[in-house]
Amino acid sequence: MPTNPSPLIDERPFRSVSGPANLAIVPIRCGRKAAGEGMVLVVVLLLVCTVFGAVVSGAFALRSTAVPALADKGISESTDSVAAAQLSSAEQSPPSSNQNPLNSQGPCVSSFAKVLPSCRSVLGGNGDSSLSPQPFPASSPTGLEGASMAYDAKKGYVVLFGGYGQSGPLNTTWMFKDGKWKELYPKSHPSARAFASMVYDAKDGYIVLFGGLTTSDTAATNDTWKFANGDWTQLHPKSSPPARAWPTVTYDGRDNYVLLFGGWNGSFYGDTWTFSKGTWTPISPTTAPSARDYAFIAYDSKDRYVVLFGGWDYVELSDTWTFAKGAWTEISPASSPGARSWSSMTYDVKDGYAVLFGGCTYDCESYYGDTWTFSGGQWTELSPSASPSARAAISIAYDAKGGYVVLFGGTQGGGEYGGPAITGSSAYLGDTWKFANGSWTLLS
């Protein structure tokens, strides 16, 4: 892990800035004009320097005393004006792009080595001050695999949470609106994780997040969170599915509840749960898909049933199932995508079909870059002129406001959970694509 940055020198006139571990006041330097210039000009310069030095030194003194005082009060009660402004709203914008984070660490790192939530994008999504500083503000999420993504119909934007990247699992929240990414700064949030399930609960009017991996492939969780009005709130249902990662989840618009199937936590799950009004309920259909993780699922609003495809149970699967009125039914389309897991699927409302992209096979030693649609009980492979590169562990959602499918990130191997070794940041992808009218378009 990299060490804390050494003291930094601000190249702007008149002051220097120390590194994040040292918030000491630094003197203000004002140069005088060379001898021989008029005395009046010298006097004016001295007066300006004196006033300017007093003001800036006072500001730094206030910061250096106010920030350490937070140790006894908790970060949420910060009196630092910059931090307070950043934390005042879940959707507050970070500092402007002309503010260099390396030269303005005061509100980010306190003398007691804690990181304010508003500065996670400077020091890394998990709030580790030992991470190398990142560009601030970022224009989009960093390369990620296994981030959770869903459309918030109430607020009119796509939400992305967590994922696994170069610095490990993240706890950052992003919104995608009008073709652009913006990081949000909620007052609370789930712990850093990847491969959680997330979907919009249309009946209850909020996004639901469940489970995921927190630190490794054996550290699954079973907590439930809701995201509404720009903030996260942990729910405490009386019963919940057992802890797991890689579950598959969608909203069943016909039966008006969230539907969760499968997952993994040391062994594969083949159970079916519903979520409504803050409560998880197990159901026991007479038939169901075999136990598996990382299947892909979507609600087909045109045909009025949930469709599930593929997944992993030590081998990649290629079966297709529908779910309606509490029952699973296996179907046999004339053609199907190849057996795979770690793919992505969502329903394209405007075009009237489910869209599937990518995934991997042979224990993620080979990656797919194909696009399929599902409608009327049949799979159809498309041949768009441009497509995202082959990948797996992708984030995908339908942006109802924009009228297109949004795809973000994934891995081409060398990520945390399998695939051929690829060193460096190339293991994690950070590109954004949209899909509409049968065509992919690169956005960023």
C-alpha positions in Angstrom: 0.0 0.0 0.0 1.5 3.4 -0.9 2.6 5.6 1.9 1.0 9.0 2.6 2.1 11.6 0.1 5.1 13.8 1.1 4.6 17.4 1.8 3.3 19.3 -1.2 4.2 22.7 -2.4 1.6 24.9 -3.9 3.1 26.6 -6.9 0.6 29.5 -6.7 2.1 32.8 -5.4 2.5 33.6 -1.7 1.9 30.3 0.1 3.0 26.7 0.6 0.8 23.8 1.7 1.8 20.8 3.8 0.7 17.2 3.1 -2.3 15.5 4.5 -0.7 14.3 7.7 0.3 17.9 8.7 -2.1 20.7 8.9 0.3 23.2 10.5 0.0 26.8 9.5 2.6 27.8 6.9 3.9 31.4 6.7 2.7 33.7 4.0 5.4 34.9 1.7 5.3 38.3 0.1 8.2 39.6 -1.9 9.2 43.3 -2.0 10.0 45.3 -5.1 13.7 45.9 -5.8 15.4 48.9 -4.3 15.1 52.0 -6.3 11.3 51.9 -6.9 9.3 54.6 -5.3 8.6 54.6 -1.6 4.9 54.9 -2.1 4.8 51.7 -4.1 6.8 49.9 -1.4 4.4 51.1 1.3 1.4 50.0 -0.7 2.9 46.6 -1.3 3.7 46.2 2.4 0.1 47.0 3.4 -1.3 44.6 0.9 1.0 41.8 2.0 0.2 42.4 5.7 -3.6 42.3 5.2 -3.5 39.3 2.8 -1.2 37.4 5.2 -3.3 38.1 8.2 -6.5 36.9 6.4 -5.1 33.7 5.0 -3.1 32.8 8.1 -6.3 33.3 10.1 -8.2 31.0 7.8 -5.6 28.3 8.1 -5.5 28.7 11.8 -9.3 28.3 12.1 -9.1 25.1 10.0 -6.2 23.6 11.9 -8.1 24.1 15.2 -11.6 23.2 14.0 -10.7 20.0 12.2 -9.0 18.2 15.1 -11.9 19.2 17.4 -14.0 16.7 15.4 -12.4 13.8 17.2 -14.6 14.3 20.2 -17.7 15.2 18.3 -17.8 12.8 15.3 -17.3 13.7 11.7 -21.0 14.3 11.1 -20.8 17.3 13.5 -18.0 19.0 11.6 -17.8 22.8 12.0 -15.3 23.1 9.1 -17.1 25.3 6.6 -15.9 23.5 3.5 -16.7 20.1 4.8 -20.1 21.2 6.1 -21.0 22.6 2.7 -20.0 19.4 1.1 -22.0 17.3 3.5 -25.1 19.4 3.5 -26.9 17.5 0.8 -26.7 13.9 -0.5 -26.5 15.3 -4.0 -24.0 18.2 -3.3 -21.4 18.7 -6.0 -17.8 18.2 -5.1 -15.4 21.2 -5.3 -15.0 22.8 -8.7 -12.5 21.3 -11.1 -10.0 24.2 -10.6 -9.6 23.3 -7.0 -6.5 20.9 -6.9 -7.3 18.3 -4.2 -3.6 17.7 -3.6 -3.3 21.3 -2.5 -6.5 21.5 -0.5 -6.5 18.5 1.8 -7.6 20.3 4.9 -11.3 19.3 4.8 -10.4 15.8 3.6 -8.0 14.4 6.1 -8.1 15.4 9.8 -5.2 15.2 12.2 -6.7 12.1 13.7 -6.4 10.2 10.4 -10.1 10.0 9.5 -11.5 10.8 6.1 -14.6 12.9 5.6 -17.2 11.2 3.4 -17.2 14.0 0.9 -13.6 13.2 0.0 -13.9 9.5 -0.8 -13.3 10.3 -4.4 -10.0 12.0 -3.6 -8.6 9.3 -1.4 -10.3 6.2 -2.8 -13.9 4.9 -2.5 -13.3 3.0 0.7 -12.1 6.1 2.5 -8.5 4.8 3.0 -6.2 7.8 3.5 -3.3 5.6 2.5 -4.5 5.3 -1.1 -2.9 7.5 -3.8 -5.1 10.6 -4.4 -7.4 10.3 -7.4 -8.5 13.1 -9.8 -11.2 15.3 -8.1 -13.8 15.7 -9.1 -14.0 12.5 -11.3 -16.2 12.8 -14.4 -17.2 9.1 -14.1 -16.7 6.1 -11.9 -13.3 4.4 -12.1 -13.0 1.0 -13.7 -15.1 -1.5 -11.8 -16.5 -5.1 -11.9 -19.6 -6.2 -10.1 -21.0 -2.7 -9.3 -24.8 -2.7 -8.6 -26.9 -0.5 -10.9 -30.6 0.4 -11.1 -32.9 3.1 -12.3 -34.5 5.3 -9.7 -37.9 6.1 -11.3 -38.9 8.5 -8.6 -35.8 10.7 -9.1 -35.3 10.1 -12.8 -31.7 8.8 -12.8 -29.6 5.7 -12.8 -27.9 4.8 -9.6 -24.6 2.9 -9.3 -23.2 1.6 -6.0 -20.0 -0.1 -5.0 -18.1 -2.6 -7.2 -14.6 -3.9 -7.1 -11.7 -1.9 -8.6 -8.0 -1.4 -8.3 -8.3 -0.3 -4.6 -10.7 -3.1 -3.6 -14.4 -3.0 -2.9 -15.9 0.5 -2.9 -18.8 2.2 -1.1 -19.3 5.1 -3.5 -22.7 6.1 -5.0 -23.0 7.6 -8.5 -25.9 8.9 -10.5 -26.2 8.8 -14.3 -28.5 11.5 -15.7 -28.8 13.2 -19.1 -25.8 11.2 -20.4 -23.4 12.2 -17.6 -22.1 10.7 -14.4 -22.1 12.6 -11.1 -20.9 11.3 -7.7 -23.4 11.6 -4.8 -22.4 12.1 -1.2 -25.1 10.5 0.9 -25.0 10.9 4.7 -25.0 7.1 5.2 -24.4 4.2 2.9 -23.9 0.4 2.8 -20.4 -0.9 3.5 -18.0 -1.3 0.6 -18.9 -4.3 -1.5 -19.3 -5.8 -4.9 -21.7 -8.3 -6.5 -24.8 -7.2 -4.5 -28.3 -7.3 -6.0 -30.1 -4.0 -6.6 -33.4 -3.1 -8.2 -36.1 -0.4 -8.1 -39.1 -1.4 -6.0 -41.9 0.4 -8.0 -44.6 -0.3 -5.5 -42.7 1.0 -2.5 -40.9 3.8 -4.5 -37.3 3.1 -3.7 -34.2 1.2 -4.8 -33.5 -2.0 -2.8 -30.0 -3.4 -2.3 -29.3 -6.8 -0.8 -26.2 -8.8 0.1 -22.9 -8.8 -1.8 -19.2 -9.5 -1.0 -17.6 -7.1 1.4 -13.9 -8.0 1.5 -13.4 -11.4 -0.2 -15.2 -14.2 -1.9 -16.0 -15.7 1.5 -17.3 -12.5 3.2 -20.9 -12.3 2.0 -23.5 -10.3 3.8 -27.3 -10.3 4.0 -28.1 -6.7 4.9 -30.9 -4.9 3.1 -30.8 -1.2 2.2 -33.1 1.2 0.5 -32.0 4.3 -1.5 -34.5 7.1 -1.7 -34.2 10.9 -2.2 -30.4 10.7 -2.6 -29.7 8.8 0.7 -29.3 5.3 1.9 -31.2 3.8 4.8 -30.6 0.3 6.3 -33.7 -1.8 6.7 -34.2 -4.4 9.4 -36.7 -6.9 8.1 -37.8 -9.7 10.5 -36.5 -12.3 8.2 -34.0 -12.2 5.3 -32.4 -14.5 2.7 -29.2 -16.0 4.1 -26.0 -14.1 3.3 -24.9 -14.4 -0.3 -23.3 -12.8 -3.3 -24.2 -13.0 -7.0 -27.9 -13.3 -6.4 -30.2 -12.4 -9.3 -33.0 -9.9 -8.8 -35.6 -8.0 -10.7 -39.0 -6.3 -10.1 -42.0 -8.4 -11.1 -44.4 -5.8 -12.5 -47.2 -8.3 -12.8 -47.2 -9.4 -9.2 -45.8 -6.1 -7.8 -42.9 -7.3 -5.8 -39.1 -7.7 -6.0 -38.1 -11.2 -6.9 -34.7 -12.7 -5.8 -33.3 -16.0 -6.9 -30.1 -18.0 -6.1 -26.6 -16.8 -5.2 -23.6 -18.2 -3.5 -21.9 -18.3 -0.1 -19.7 -21.3 0.0 -22.4 -23.3 -1.8 -25.0 -22.4 -4.4 -28.5 -21.3 -3.5 -31.7 -22.3 -5.5 -34.2 -20.5 -3.3 -36.8 -17.9 -4.4 -37.7 -14.8 -2.3 -40.0 -11.9 -2.7 -39.6 -8.4 -1.2 -42.5 -6.0 -0.6 -43.3 -3.3 2.0 -39.9 -3.8 3.6 -40.4 -7.6 4.1 -38.6 -10.6 2.7 -40.8 -13.7 2.1 -39.5 -17.1 0.9 -41.8 -18.9 -1.6 -41.6 -22.6 -2.6 -42.6 -23.1 -6.2 -43.2 -26.7 -7.3 -40.4 -26.4 -9.9 -37.5 -24.0 -10.1 -34.2 -23.5 -11.8 -31.3 -25.5 -10.3 -29.2 -23.8 -7.6 -26.7 -21.3 -9.2 -25.2 -17.9 -8.9 -24.8 -15.0 -11.4 -27.8 -15.9 -13.5 -29.3 -12.9 -15.3 -32.9 -11.8 -15.1 -35.3 -9.2 -16.3 -39.0 -8.5 -16.2 -40.5 -8.7 -19.7 -43.3 -6.1 -19.5 -44.6 -6.9 -22.9 -45.1 -10.6 -22.2 -45.7 -10.0 -18.5 -43.3 -12.5 -16.9 -39.8 -12.6 -15.5 -37.2 -14.3 -17.7 -34.0 -15.9 -16.3 -31.1 -17.2 -18.3 -27.8 -19.0 -17.6 -25.6 -18.8 -14.5 -22.9 -20.9 -12.9 -23.0 -24.1 -10.8 -19.4 -25.1 -11.4 -20.2 -25.1 -15.1 -21.9 -22.4 -17.2 -25.6 -22.9 -17.9 -27.8 -22.1 -20.9 -31.3 -22.8 -19.8 -34.2 -20.3 -20.0 -36.9 -19.9 -17.4 -40.0 -17.7 -16.9 -41.6 -16.7 -13.7 -45.2 -15.6 -13.4 -47.9 -15.8 -10.6 -45.4 -17.4 -8.2 -44.4 -20.2 -10.5 -41.2 -21.0 -12.5 -41.5 -22.6 -16.0 -38.6 -23.8 -18.1 -39.0 -23.0 -21.8 -37.2 -24.2 -24.9 -36.5 -21.4 -27.4 -35.5 -22.3 -31.0 -32.1 -20.7 -30.4 -30.3 -19.4 -27.3 -27.1 -17.6 -26.3 -24.2 -19.8 -25.5 -23.8 -21.1 -21.9 -22.4 -18.4 -19.7 -22.3 -16.6 -16.4 -21.4 -13.1 -15.2 -23.4 -11.6 -18.0 -25.9 -8.7 -17.9 -29.5 -8.3 -18.8 -32.2 -5.7 -18.6 -35.5 -4.8 -20.3 -35.5 -2.2 -23.0 -38.9 -0.6 -22.6 -38.7 1.6 -25.7 -37.8 -1.2 -28.0 -40.0 -3.8 -26.3 -37.5 -6.6 -25.5 -35.0 -7.8 -23.0 -31.3 -7.1 -23.9 -28.5 -9.5 -22.9 -24.8 -8.6 -23.4 -21.5 -10.3 -22.7 -20.5 -12.7 -20.0 -17.9 -15.4 -19.7 -17.5 -19.2 -20.1 -14.9 -21.9 -19.2 -14.6 -20.5 -15.7 -14.1 -17.0 -17.2 -11.2 -18.0 -19.4 -13.2 -16.8 -22.4 -15.3 -13.7 -22.7 -18.4 -12.9 -24.8 -19.1 -9.6 -26.6 -22.4 -10.6 -28.2 -25.8 -8.9 -28.0 -29.1 -10.8 -27.8 -32.7 -9.8 -27.4 -35.5 -11.8 -25.9 -39.2 -11.3 -26.8 -42.2 -13.5 -27.3 -40.4 -16.5 -25.8 -37.5 -16.4 -28.3 -33.9 -15.3 -28.3 -32.5 -13.3 -31.3 -28.8 -12.5 -31.8 -28.1 -9.0 -33.1 -25.2 -7.8 -35.1 -24.7 -4.1 -34.3 -22.0 -2.2 -36.2 -20.3 -1.2 -32.9 -20.3 -2.9 -29.5 -18.6 -2.8 -26.1 -15.6 -5.1 -26.0 -16.0 -8.6 -24.7 -16.3 -8.6 -20.9 -18.1 -9.9 -17.8 -19.3 -8.7 -14.4 -21.0 -5.8 -16.2 -23.4 -3.2 -14.7 -26.6 -2.5 -16.7 -29.9 -0.7 -16.3 -32.6 0.9 -18.4 -32.6 4.7 -18.2 -36.3 5.4 -18.7 -35.8 9.2 -18.9 -33.2 8.8 -21.6 -35.0 6.1 -23.3 -32.1 3.7 -23.6 -30.1 0.9 -21.9 -27.0 2.0 -20.0 -24.0 -0.3 -19.7 -21.0 0.4 -17.5 -17.7 -1.3 -16.8 -16.9 -4.9 -16.1 -13.8 -7.0 -16.4 -11.8 -8.6 -19.2 -9.9 -10.8 -16.9 -7.5 -10.4 -14.0 -10.2 -9.0 -11.7 -10.7 -10.2 -8.1 -12.7 -13.2 -9.0 -11.2 -15.1 -11.9 -10.1 -15.0 -15.5 -6.7 -14.9 -17.0 -4.2 -12.6 -15.3 -4.0 -9.0 -16.6 -1.9 -6.6 -14.6 -2.7 -3.0 -13.9 -5.9 -1.1 -14.3 -6.8 -2.8 -17.6 -8.4 -5.6 -15.6 -11.3 -3.2 -14.7 -13.2 -1.3 -17.4 -14.7 2.1 -16.9 -16.4 2.9 -20.2 -20.1 3.8 -20.5 -22.3 2.7 -23.4 -25.9 3.2 -24.4 -28.1 0.8 -26.4 -31.1 2.0 -28.4 -32.8 0.9 -31.6 -30.6 -2.1 -31.8 -27.3 -0.1 -31.7 -24.6 0.5 -29.2 -23.0 4.0 -28.8 -20.0 4.8 -26.7 -20.7 7.7 -24.3 -17.5 7.9 -22.3 
